Amino acid sequence: MATMETSALETLRKKAQASVLMVENRPVEYLIRAMLAGIYLGFATIFCLKTVNGMYMNQEPLAGFVAAVLFGVALVMIVYGGAELFTGNTMYFAISTLSGHTSMKKTMRVWTFCFIGNALGGLFFALLMAPTGIIQELGMENWLFALAEGKMNHTAIEIFFRAILCNWMVCMAIFLPKTLKNEFAQIFTLMLLVSVFFVSSFEHVIANLVSFSLVLIIPHPETITIAKAIHNIIPATFGNIIGGALFMGALYTWLNTKKAKDVKVTKLRAKRSV
């Protein structure tokens, strides 16, 4: 397991370095890839809405679970479609920066580019969706409006800690499949772990940005406002950074550094005993 963890860390470190080079040499391409992540989250959100809205309206208890399982398709599209997601980057750059391969300045630059691109992608998707009438035809009490309103009405402290737990699980959904060889197992694990954060009502800042864009750009209940959206986005951003950078990137980097040191000590002792 240690070897597979080390290999996964190496893969993610290289991913961070590749992102740095893309931002420096091909910033427009990077911004478009970041926009794709927001767009893919938008597709997944509408997929969930159309699938579970009837269940939600009928107050079926499994509506949330079904939406959670289906939402994992977003991360599949992002990971396999070469998109750039801010929340995943918090883990990648913690690994690469702590190992000395990227600097804090470059980390902040990529994070900023990625966040802006994700937000623009979500807004672009919302602008494309609004004229379709797909959300509007479901009425003012649909699942997506209820989801957005619920997220906007938590306290800042609740949002912050839910965001920590969210990105801990989202980054685990990216990291753990890297230790598996079977591609079907990788996709299944990824989607399963995404469903954990979704059904647990944790807070994912980019998914929230996309959902808020979709509901705010069309006629919506008065209880859904831009001010309340900002109230959610700010603590969710910082919580996601801590969850991905500290509890995944830094933690696994530290764990595997300790293992590497133990291996070196064991080899040194073996040589001395010969």
Backbone bond lengths (Angstrom), bond angles and torsions (degrees), N, CA, C in turn:
res aa  C-N    CA-C-N  psi(-1)  N-CA   C-N-CA  omega(-1)  CA-C   N-CA-C  phi
1 M - - - 1.465 - - 1.523 111.36 -
2 A 1.349 115.44 -39.47 1.460 119.42 -179.50 1.524 110.94 -59.13
3 T 1.345 115.30 -42.23 1.460 119.48 -179.69 1.520 110.95 -64.78
4 M 1.324 117.25 -40.83 1.454 121.12 -179.69 1.523 110.70 -69.05
5 E 1.333 117.32 -36.03 1.461 120.66 175.74 1.522 110.05 -64.04
6 T 1.318 115.86 -43.78 1.464 120.70 179.73 1.518 110.94 -61.53
7 S 1.322 115.80 -41.51 1.463 120.89 178.43 1.522 110.92 -63.96
8 A 1.341 116.53 -41.13 1.468 121.09 178.70 1.521 110.43 -63.96
9 L 1.332 117.07 -42.53 1.466 121.51 178.31 1.527 111.01 -61.95
10 E 1.327 115.68 -40.43 1.462 120.76 179.06 1.529 110.90 -63.87
11 T 1.325 116.60 -41.85 1.467 121.41 178.75 1.527 110.86 -62.20
12 L 1.315 116.36 -43.90 1.467 120.87 -178.65 1.527 111.33 -71.06
13 R 1.335 116.64 -34.37 1.469 120.26 176.24 1.530 110.07 -62.46
14 K 1.316 116.57 -44.42 1.465 120.66 179.00 1.528 111.14 -64.97
15 K 1.328 115.53 -33.43 1.468 119.84 177.02 1.527 110.24 -62.42
16 A 1.327 116.62 -41.77 1.465 120.77 178.65 1.522 111.02 -64.27
17 Q 1.320 116.23 -44.33 1.468 120.13 179.66 1.528 111.38 -63.06
18 A 1.332 116.54 -37.95 1.469 120.73 178.10 1.532 110.22 -65.07
19 S 1.326 116.52 -36.67 1.471 120.59 178.50 1.520 110.79 -65.87
20 V 1.333 116.63 -39.94 1.466 120.80 177.85 1.528 110.04 -60.05
21 L 1.322 116.51 -47.59 1.460 121.00 -179.30 1.529 111.41 -62.97
22 M 1.323 116.82 -38.17 1.458 119.91 -179.22 1.531 110.65 -67.69
23 V 1.325 116.77 -42.46 1.464 120.29 178.81 1.522 110.68 -63.56
24 E 1.330 116.89 -38.43 1.463 121.26 -178.84 1.527 112.93 -73.52
25 N 1.337 116.27 -39.30 1.471 120.52 -173.14 1.524 114.83 -103.65
26 R 1.337 117.20 -29.86 1.468 121.07 -177.80 1.534 109.35 -137.69
27 P 1.339 117.27 63.01 1.470 120.69 -174.73 1.526 114.21 -59.76
28 V 1.332 117.42 -34.15 1.470 120.22 179.86 1.527 109.85 -65.98
29 E 1.342 116.32 -43.19 1.466 119.76 177.81 1.528 110.40 -60.51
30 Y 1.342 115.72 -43.07 1.471 118.51 -179.57 1.525 110.88 -62.52
31 L 1.327 116.00 -43.17 1.462 119.62 -179.05 1.526 110.94 -62.09
32 I 1.326 117.04 -39.29 1.469 120.62 178.79 1.523 110.67 -66.81
33 R 1.341 116.55 -40.58 1.470 119.16 177.37 1.534 111.12 -63.78
34 A 1.320 116.53 -35.71 1.461 120.40 176.47 1.528 110.27 -68.82
35 M 1.318 117.06 -38.69 1.463 120.51 176.49 1.526 111.09 -62.06
36 L 1.339 116.21 -37.61 1.467 119.79 179.44 1.529 111.65 -58.92
37 A 1.333 116.85 -36.37 1.467 119.24 179.26 1.528 110.57 -61.70
38 G 1.339 116.89 -43.81 1.460 120.41 177.70 1.518 111.79 -64.25
39 I 1.328 116.04 -38.32 1.467 120.97 179.07 1.526 110.79 -66.43
40 Y 1.328 117.33 -43.87 1.461 120.57 179.84 1.531 111.23 -64.00
41 L 1.331 116.87 -37.18 1.463 120.20 175.19 1.526 110.14 -63.89
42 G 1.330 116.15 -34.90 1.459 120.00 176.77 1.520 112.39 -64.44
43 F 1.332 116.09 -45.07 1.469 119.88 177.15 1.527 111.25 -58.88
44 A 1.323 116.27 -43.52 1.462 120.50 -179.22 1.526 111.07 -65.70
45 T 1.328 116.67 -37.26 1.467 120.72 179.41 1.523 111.25 -63.82
46 I 1.330 116.53 -44.94 1.466 119.94 178.78 1.529 110.48 -67.35
47 F 1.320 116.50 -37.55 1.475 121.26 176.23 1.524 110.13 -56.89
48 C 1.328 115.76 -46.98 1.467 120.33 179.19 1.530 110.99 -65.14
49 L 1.326 116.11 -43.96 1.468 120.44 -179.05 1.522 111.59 -57.64
50 K 1.323 116.28 -50.24 1.459 119.91 -177.07 1.528 112.37 -68.68
51 T 1.327 116.35 -26.52 1.462 119.90 -178.38 1.528 112.37 -80.81
52 V 1.317 116.92 -42.19 1.478 119.37 -170.53 1.519 114.42 -106.56
53 N 1.335 118.29 -4.68 1.468 118.11 -176.00 1.530 112.12 -59.47
54 G 1.347 116.34 -41.52 1.463 119.54 178.20 1.512 111.65 -62.18
55 M 1.338 117.02 -40.61 1.457 121.71 177.49 1.531 110.28 -64.39
56 Y 1.331 115.82 -41.38 1.468 120.36 179.51 1.529 110.49 -63.16
57 M 1.332 117.05 -45.21 1.464 121.13 -178.70 1.527 111.32 -63.84
58 N 1.335 116.01 -30.25 1.472 120.74 178.19 1.526 112.51 -89.20
59 Q 1.336 115.30 6.20 1.467 122.90 178.07 1.531 112.68 57.40
60 E 1.327 115.48 37.83 1.455 119.51 177.38 1.533 109.64 -78.13
61 P 1.313 118.90 127.95 1.469 122.74 -173.47 1.524 114.93 -63.13
62 L 1.330 117.26 -22.37 1.467 119.79 -177.58 1.531 113.48 -86.95
63 A 1.322 117.27 1.38 1.467 120.40 -177.93 1.530 111.22 -57.84
64 G 1.324 116.61 -45.46 1.461 120.87 -179.42 1.513 112.68 -63.93
65 F 1.326 116.52 -40.18 1.462 120.74 -179.28 1.524 110.94 -67.12
66 V 1.334 116.87 -42.47 1.462 120.95 179.47 1.528 110.00 -62.51
67 A 1.332 117.16 -44.03 1.460 120.90 178.32 1.529 110.86 -61.68
68 A 1.335 116.06 -39.88 1.465 121.10 -179.21 1.518 111.56 -62.85
69 V 1.318 116.58 -44.16 1.465 120.66 179.94 1.520 110.71 -65.28
70 L 1.328 116.33 -43.18 1.463 120.60 -177.64 1.525 111.98 -69.39
71 F 1.327 117.38 -31.33 1.464 119.84 -175.93 1.530 112.19 -64.87
72 G 1.323 116.86 -20.60 1.463 120.90 178.75 1.514 112.94 -59.83
73 V 1.342 117.36 -20.22 1.465 120.30 179.29 1.531 110.10 -62.08
74 A 1.334 117.12 -25.72 1.468 120.54 179.10 1.519 111.06 -62.22
75 L 1.340 116.52 -47.07 1.456 119.56 -178.28 1.526 111.48 -70.70
76 V 1.326 116.77 -30.58 1.467 120.31 175.00 1.529 109.35 -61.72
77 M 1.329 117.00 -46.49 1.462 121.01 179.00 1.524 111.37 -63.29
78 I 1.326 116.48 -39.10 1.463 120.97 -178.19 1.529 110.93 -68.69
79 V 1.327 116.35 -49.09 1.472 120.58 -176.72 1.516 111.73 -66.99
80 Y 1.338 116.50 -47.93 1.459 120.22 -176.31 1.530 112.78 -85.58
81 G 1.328 116.57 -14.28 1.463 120.21 179.81 1.513 113.67 -96.47
82 G 1.333 117.05 5.42 1.458 120.69 175.96 1.511 114.72 69.63
83 A 1.335 117.70 25.93 1.463 120.74 178.29 1.534 109.97 -85.38
84 E 1.328 116.18 165.00 1.464 121.80 -177.91 1.527 109.44 -114.39
85 L 1.334 116.32 116.61 1.463 121.84 -177.56 1.527 110.60 -111.25
86 F 1.313 116.41 127.51 1.461 122.04 -177.04 1.529 112.28 -54.86
87 T 1.309 117.39 -45.61 1.457 120.22 -174.99 1.525 112.20 -64.91
88 G 1.324 117.31 -36.49 1.459 120.13 175.45 1.516 111.75 -68.45
89 N 1.332 116.32 -35.93 1.455 120.89 -179.94 1.522 112.94 -64.37
90 T 1.325 117.69 -25.91 1.467 119.03 177.45 1.527 110.31 -61.36
91 M 1.319 117.10 -36.73 1.468 121.19 177.54 1.523 111.08 -75.75
92 Y 1.329 116.98 -47.82 1.465 120.05 -177.47 1.524 111.38 -54.78
93 F 1.327 115.84 -46.66 1.465 119.61 -173.98 1.525 113.06 -78.54
94 A 1.319 117.76 -24.08 1.463 118.86 171.95 1.527 109.12 -64.69
95 I 1.329 115.70 -42.11 1.467 120.89 178.90 1.531 111.06 -64.20
96 S 1.326 116.71 -49.50 1.466 120.06 -175.32 1.526 112.53 -71.36
97 T 1.323 117.40 -35.82 1.464 120.43 -178.65 1.523 111.43 -73.95
98 L 1.318 116.84 -41.57 1.464 120.14 178.64 1.526 111.67 -66.84
99 S 1.326 116.71 -27.03 1.469 120.05 178.18 1.526 112.04 -89.68
100 G 1.347 116.92 3.41 1.453 121.59 174.38 1.516 116.31 83.29
101 H 1.315 118.08 13.32 1.464 120.58 -176.95 1.529 113.28 -94.79
102 T 1.331 117.31 -19.11 1.465 121.43 174.40 1.524 108.47 -135.44
103 S 1.314 116.48 158.86 1.461 121.54 -179.51 1.530 110.22 -100.86
104 M 1.329 115.62 165.29 1.461 120.02 177.45 1.528 110.55 -64.28
105 K 1.338 117.02 -35.98 1.455 120.71 179.63 1.531 110.75 -62.15
106 K 1.333 116.65 -45.42 1.461 120.71 179.12 1.526 110.95 -67.97
107 T 1.323 115.94 -36.17 1.464 120.21 177.55 1.521 110.79 -60.72
108 M 1.337 116.63 -49.12 1.461 121.52 -179.63 1.531 111.33 -61.50
109 R 1.333 115.80 -37.19 1.457 119.84 -179.27 1.525 111.25 -66.15
110 V 1.329 116.35 -46.42 1.470 120.01 179.77 1.522 110.58 -66.22
111 W 1.324 117.57 -43.73 1.462 120.71 178.52 1.526 111.07 -57.25
112 T 1.334 116.34 -43.34 1.465 120.47 -179.33 1.528 110.94 -64.53
113 F 1.335 116.74 -47.01 1.464 121.40 177.96 1.532 110.04 -58.04
114 C 1.323 115.32 -45.04 1.461 120.55 -175.37 1.528 111.02 -66.81
115 F 1.318 116.96 -44.82 1.463 121.00 -179.29 1.523 110.39 -61.01
116 I 1.328 116.18 -46.56 1.465 120.40 -179.97 1.531 110.33 -62.99
117 G 1.330 116.47 -43.35 1.457 120.05 179.28 1.519 112.38 -63.07
118 N 1.335 117.19 -43.91 1.470 121.42 177.08 1.524 111.15 -58.50
119 A 1.347 115.63 -44.93 1.466 120.24 -179.53 1.524 111.31 -64.57
120 L 1.332 116.71 -43.34 1.468 120.62 178.86 1.527 111.35 -63.96
121 G 1.338 116.16 -37.80 1.457 119.77 177.96 1.519 111.61 -63.98
122 G 1.331 116.11 -42.53 1.460 120.15 177.97 1.518 111.93 -63.46
123 L 1.339 116.29 -40.70 1.462 120.70 179.17 1.529 110.92 -67.71
124 F 1.324 116.00 -41.24 1.468 120.83 178.22 1.529 110.39 -60.18
125 F 1.338 116.33 -44.35 1.463 120.14 179.38 1.526 110.24 -63.65
126 A 1.328 116.46 -41.16 1.467 120.43 179.78 1.534 110.79 -62.48
127 L 1.328 116.47 -39.40 1.465 120.77 178.32 1.528 111.47 -64.91
128 L 1.330 116.13 -34.51 1.462 120.32 176.57 1.526 111.86 -72.96
129 M 1.330 116.08 -33.90 1.464 120.86 -176.81 1.523 112.52 -76.48
130 A 1.315 117.27 -36.42 1.466 120.89 -173.00 1.529 113.74 -52.51
131 P 1.336 119.11 -47.10 1.474 119.01 -178.67 1.528 114.33 -69.07
132 T 1.332 117.66 -15.23 1.465 119.53 -177.58 1.525 112.27 -72.41
133 G 1.342 117.29 -26.28 1.463 120.76 -178.75 1.509 113.90 75.54
134 I 1.340 117.58 5.88 1.469 121.17 -175.37 1.538 112.01 -62.87
135 I 1.312 116.90 -42.71 1.466 119.83 179.29 1.526 110.02 -74.92
136 Q 1.339 116.79 -43.14 1.462 121.43 -175.34 1.523 112.50 -61.09
137 E 1.341 116.66 -34.88 1.468 119.42 -176.10 1.525 112.51 -70.46
138 L 1.312 116.71 -10.44 1.468 120.46 178.84 1.522 112.95 -88.66
139 G 1.330 116.91 -2.37 1.461 120.52 176.50 1.516 113.52 87.68
140 M 1.317 116.03 175.67 1.459 122.77 -175.91 1.525 113.78 -82.35
141 E 1.300 117.51 -4.35 1.467 120.05 -178.68 1.524 110.93 -115.17
142 N 1.316 117.35 27.61 1.458 119.76 -176.75 1.529 111.91 -76.10
143 W 1.316 114.52 169.63 1.471 122.58 -175.11 1.521 112.51 -59.79
144 L 1.334 118.51 -40.76 1.456 121.45 -176.17 1.523 111.47 -69.09
145 F 1.320 117.57 -40.69 1.465 120.09 176.58 1.531 110.38 -62.15
146 A 1.325 115.65 -42.73 1.472 120.09 180.00 1.526 110.55 -64.41
147 L 1.341 116.53 -40.36 1.465 121.27 179.69 1.524 110.30 -62.65
148 A 1.338 116.09 -49.34 1.464 120.90 -178.53 1.527 111.42 -63.03
149 E 1.312 116.62 -44.83 1.467 120.33 -179.01 1.524 111.46 -62.38
150 G 1.328 116.01 -40.62 1.460 119.94 178.87 1.521 111.80 -61.56
151 K 1.321 116.73 -42.66 1.470 121.20 -179.62 1.529 111.64 -65.99
152 M 1.331 116.41 -33.76 1.464 120.59 -177.68 1.524 112.99 -74.47
153 N 1.316 117.73 -18.75 1.461 120.81 -172.76 1.522 115.01 -101.57
154 H 1.334 117.60 5.78 1.460 119.52 173.27 1.521 109.65 -77.91
155 T 1.325 117.02 159.04 1.459 120.19 174.82 1.529 109.39 -73.66
156 A 1.320 116.94 161.35 1.464 121.48 -179.69 1.527 111.10 -60.28
157 I 1.329 116.82 -39.48 1.469 121.27 179.47 1.519 110.34 -64.74
158 E 1.322 117.04 -43.71 1.470 120.80 178.36 1.522 110.48 -60.88
159 I 1.327 116.78 -45.24 1.465 121.18 -179.49 1.523 110.56 -62.48
160 F 1.334 116.85 -43.92 1.467 122.13 -178.04 1.528 111.32 -58.33
161 F 1.330 117.00 -50.30 1.468 119.59 -177.19 1.533 111.82 -74.02
162 R 1.318 117.86 -32.54 1.464 119.75 173.94 1.534 110.33 -64.35
163 A 1.338 116.08 -34.17 1.468 120.85 179.61 1.524 111.29 -70.56
164 I 1.331 117.43 -36.69 1.464 120.36 175.69 1.524 109.81 -59.57
165 L 1.317 115.34 -50.35 1.467 120.31 -178.79 1.525 111.48 -64.84
166 C 1.330 115.95 -35.83 1.465 120.25 179.84 1.522 111.39 -60.25
167 N 1.331 116.29 -54.84 1.462 117.22 -173.68 1.519 112.44 -75.82
168 W 1.307 117.26 -21.12 1.466 119.59 170.30 1.530 108.06 -58.30
169 M 1.330 115.67 -46.01 1.460 119.95 -177.07 1.530 112.11 -75.94
170 V 1.334 117.77 -37.65 1.464 120.65 178.91 1.524 110.48 -63.71
171 C 1.339 116.48 -43.47 1.467 119.76 179.50 1.531 111.15 -69.42
172 M 1.321 116.93 -31.43 1.466 119.73 173.35 1.528 109.76 -64.93
173 A 1.346 115.95 -34.92 1.467 120.31 178.43 1.524 111.26 -67.24
174 I 1.336 117.30 -24.11 1.461 121.38 175.97 1.528 110.62 -87.26
175 F 1.339 115.59 -41.12 1.465 121.33 -174.05 1.528 113.28 -73.85
176 L 1.315 116.77 -49.31 1.470 120.76 -173.46 1.525 113.68 -59.15
177 P 1.356 119.20 -43.79 1.468 118.38 178.07 1.530 113.66 -59.96
178 K 1.340 117.22 -23.26 1.466 120.33 178.52 1.526 111.98 -67.53
179 T 1.327 116.65 -17.17 1.464 120.59 179.08 1.521 111.62 -93.55
180 L 1.349 116.47 -0.43 1.464 121.16 -179.24 1.520 110.27 -107.13
181 K 1.320 117.56 148.68 1.464 121.90 -177.89 1.521 113.04 -95.34
182 N 1.320 117.24 -34.44 1.458 121.12 -177.81 1.528 110.51 -77.64
183 E 1.332 117.45 125.94 1.461 120.62 -175.18 1.524 112.57 -67.21
184 F 1.332 116.79 -35.70 1.465 119.77 177.31 1.523 109.90 -63.78
185 A 1.322 116.53 -42.15 1.467 120.99 178.22 1.524 110.45 -63.40
186 Q 1.326 116.97 -36.54 1.459 121.10 179.02 1.533 110.74 -62.79
187 I 1.331 116.32 -47.49 1.468 120.74 -178.27 1.524 110.64 -67.41
188 F 1.329 116.76 -42.32 1.465 120.58 179.44 1.523 110.80 -61.29
189 T 1.334 116.69 -45.56 1.455 121.48 -179.72 1.519 111.02 -63.53
190 L 1.319 115.89 -43.26 1.460 121.25 179.05 1.532 110.45 -58.02
191 M 1.320 117.10 -51.17 1.457 120.79 -177.28 1.526 111.95 -66.69
192 L 1.327 116.55 -36.31 1.463 120.65 179.99 1.525 110.70 -64.57
193 L 1.333 116.78 -44.13 1.461 120.45 -178.13 1.521 111.67 -70.99
194 V 1.328 117.83 -32.68 1.459 120.55 174.07 1.530 109.99 -63.31
195 S 1.326 116.26 -39.04 1.468 119.70 179.93 1.525 111.70 -63.87
196 V 1.330 117.12 -27.97 1.465 120.85 178.51 1.528 110.04 -62.94
197 F 1.339 117.26 -47.58 1.468 119.34 -179.53 1.523 110.95 -67.88
198 F 1.320 117.02 -37.39 1.467 120.23 -174.85 1.524 111.11 -70.06
199 V 1.310 116.79 -49.23 1.462 119.83 -176.23 1.530 111.46 -71.66
200 S 1.338 116.75 -20.38 1.464 120.79 179.84 1.525 112.43 -84.45
201 S 1.336 117.38 -0.95 1.469 123.10 -179.98 1.522 112.72 64.12
202 F 1.345 116.22 35.35 1.458 120.32 174.15 1.536 108.52 -79.03
203 E 1.340 116.65 170.50 1.464 120.99 -171.93 1.534 112.31 -114.17
204 H 1.321 116.38 117.20 1.461 123.21 178.01 1.525 107.84 -109.32
205 V 1.338 116.93 112.87 1.461 120.51 -169.79 1.528 113.06 -59.12
206 I 1.326 118.33 -39.91 1.474 119.61 -177.07 1.526 110.59 -74.49
207 A 1.320 117.42 -42.01 1.466 119.93 175.75 1.527 109.93 -60.11
208 N 1.344 116.40 -38.36 1.463 120.23 177.93 1.525 111.40 -65.93
209 L 1.333 116.42 -43.02 1.463 119.93 177.80 1.526 111.17 -57.09
210 V 1.316 115.86 -41.60 1.464 120.80 179.80 1.528 110.74 -66.71
211 S 1.327 116.50 -47.81 1.472 120.75 179.81 1.522 111.40 -61.51
212 F 1.336 116.40 -42.98 1.461 120.22 -179.42 1.526 110.76 -65.82
213 S 1.326 116.80 -37.73 1.467 120.09 177.77 1.527 110.54 -62.92
214 L 1.322 115.74 -42.96 1.464 120.65 -178.60 1.522 112.31 -62.32
215 V 1.339 117.37 -39.19 1.475 119.76 -175.60 1.528 112.67 -87.32
216 L 1.336 117.54 -29.97 1.464 119.79 -176.43 1.524 112.79 -78.35
217 I 1.329 116.44 -23.10 1.464 120.39 -174.92 1.532 112.36 -83.86
218 I 1.328 116.87 -8.47 1.466 122.27 178.63 1.534 108.78 -121.31
219 P 1.339 118.27 167.13 1.470 119.26 175.25 1.532 110.40 -55.04
220 H 1.333 116.01 129.56 1.465 120.46 -173.24 1.525 110.13 -142.71
221 P 1.329 117.72 164.58 1.467 120.60 177.69 1.530 111.32 -59.72
222 E 1.326 117.07 150.34 1.464 122.01 -178.46 1.528 111.97 -64.22
223 T 1.298 116.54 -20.33 1.467 120.93 -179.28 1.525 112.74 -75.01
224 I 1.338 117.02 -9.73 1.468 122.42 177.47 1.532 107.65 -103.39
225 T 1.334 116.97 115.87 1.471 121.28 -176.21 1.526 111.68 -134.31
226 I 1.332 116.17 162.07 1.467 121.26 177.03 1.523 110.21 -65.57
227 A 1.321 117.44 -39.29 1.467 121.25 179.80 1.522 111.09 -60.44
228 K 1.319 116.61 -42.38 1.468 120.71 179.18 1.528 110.80 -68.70
229 A 1.325 116.48 -32.72 1.469 119.96 177.58 1.523 110.00 -65.04
230 I 1.329 116.57 -44.40 1.468 121.09 178.15 1.524 110.34 -63.09
231 H 1.325 116.18 -38.75 1.466 121.74 177.27 1.530 111.19 -57.06
232 N 1.318 117.00 -33.16 1.463 121.46 178.27 1.527 111.85 -81.84
233 I 1.325 116.54 -44.30 1.462 121.51 -171.19 1.525 112.96 -63.20
234 I 1.319 118.01 -40.81 1.472 120.73 -175.40 1.532 112.31 -63.79
235 P 1.332 120.18 -56.29 1.476 118.47 178.79 1.529 113.00 -67.29
236 A 1.338 116.98 -29.51 1.466 120.19 178.85 1.524 110.75 -65.73
237 T 1.336 116.45 -36.60 1.467 120.83 179.29 1.523 110.92 -62.42
238 F 1.325 116.04 -51.02 1.469 119.99 -177.98 1.524 111.92 -67.95
239 G 1.324 116.48 -35.93 1.460 119.58 176.93 1.513 111.90 -65.32
240 N 1.321 117.17 -42.75 1.468 121.40 177.68 1.523 112.06 -61.92
241 I 1.347 116.52 -38.82 1.465 120.12 178.66 1.527 110.38 -62.17
242 I 1.323 116.91 -45.12 1.462 120.52 179.63 1.523 111.13 -64.94
243 G 1.330 116.50 -43.85 1.454 120.04 -179.57 1.513 113.23 -61.18
244 G 1.331 116.89 -42.93 1.461 120.66 -178.41 1.515 113.83 -81.09
245 A 1.336 116.66 -45.60 1.465 120.74 -175.15 1.525 112.28 -75.94
246 L 1.325 117.12 -45.57 1.464 120.51 -175.38 1.524 112.87 -85.29
247 F 1.321 116.73 -54.83 1.457 120.23 -172.44 1.529 114.40 -79.03
248 M 1.335 117.21 -14.62 1.462 119.29 174.76 1.528 111.22 -116.60
249 G 1.328 117.95 -64.26 1.464 120.50 -175.54 1.516 113.52 -60.20
250 A 1.328 116.88 -55.70 1.473 120.86 -177.54 1.525 111.32 -67.84
251 L 1.322 117.04 -41.75 1.466 120.50 -177.27 1.524 111.96 -62.58
252 Y 1.334 116.99 -49.00 1.472 119.38 -177.92 1.524 112.03 -72.50
253 T 1.323 117.05 -29.15 1.465 119.53 174.12 1.528 109.67 -64.51
254 W 1.318 116.77 -45.59 1.466 122.32 179.31 1.527 111.49 -64.22
255 L 1.320 116.82 -45.24 1.470 120.81 -179.70 1.522 111.49 -59.37
256 N 1.320 116.65 -42.60 1.461 119.67 -177.67 1.520 112.72 -80.31
257 T 1.328 118.13 -22.49 1.468 120.95 171.83 1.520 109.43 -66.98
258 K 1.328 116.01 -41.94 1.462 120.97 177.75 1.525 110.63 -62.43
259 K 1.326 116.51 -42.14 1.465 120.30 179.77 1.525 110.64 -64.16
260 A 1.341 116.09 -41.08 1.462 120.31 179.85 1.527 111.02 -63.10
261 K 1.333 116.21 -39.46 1.460 120.16 178.42 1.529 111.16 -65.32
262 D 1.333 116.74 -39.72 1.467 121.13 178.70 1.521 110.78 -62.15
263 V 1.341 116.25 -40.08 1.465 120.86 179.59 1.526 110.26 -64.27
264 K 1.342 116.68 -42.49 1.465 121.00 179.57 1.524 111.18 -63.52
265 V 1.342 116.31 -42.43 1.468 120.63 179.39 1.523 110.39 -63.62
266 T 1.334 116.82 -42.23 1.469 121.37 179.72 1.529 111.05 -62.29
267 K 1.354 116.78 -42.82 1.456 121.12 179.43 1.526 110.94 -65.53
268 L 1.338 116.58 -39.83 1.468 121.20 -179.56 1.527 110.47 -64.82
269 R 1.324 116.20 -42.27 1.465 120.35 178.28 1.504 111.57 -64.80
270 A 1.350 115.46 -37.31 1.467 119.47 179.87 1.506 111.14 -64.89
271 K 1.354 117.09 -38.56 1.458 121.02 178.62 1.524 111.33 -66.66
272 R 1.322 115.86 -40.14 1.463 120.43 -179.07 1.534 112.58 -66.77
273 S 1.339 114.67 -30.03 1.461 118.83 -177.07 1.527 112.60 -81.82
274 V 1.350 116.15 -11.68 1.478 119.54 -179.66 1.515 110.37 -76.28
